[in-house]
């Protein structure tokens, strides 16, 4: 099991499908191109739903928390 690389399948929602985004080395152990982080996936979903990426959740204690953290960016290959 390679901890640096994982696969994800997305379906529906009107996103552009039928493609591989990124690549790994010949062993599938290290990412070569197209790093996609969880925060990028979140940014893609929120952008697709027309939710402001600068928006914040408000915790029960009243603290604002960004909906997209650590510089998440929408994945351009998925957006139509």
Steps between C-alpha positions, in 0.01 A plus 500: 500500500649831389422775748603791274261412216130419488224471243158659501203449271242774463169466317205724423451862592568636152878499544729400211565128538676223310853618570799432716643803679867474595751221472735293712840344456522156336446325835201713595681602818558873448300777333663639184240751380160634597503496879141532627449553872180453703461878525514519117216250477299705751569820303386329179172384653428839659584689177275263303218575745566878469602526866753775572838339567573779748193412707523376857314248712400630840567252781256452788740720701460778240848463348536538123677214322589525129309252282813452289824470694871520420472664159259253346441569131233372263618219271475663154482168314170418672320831456300549183 
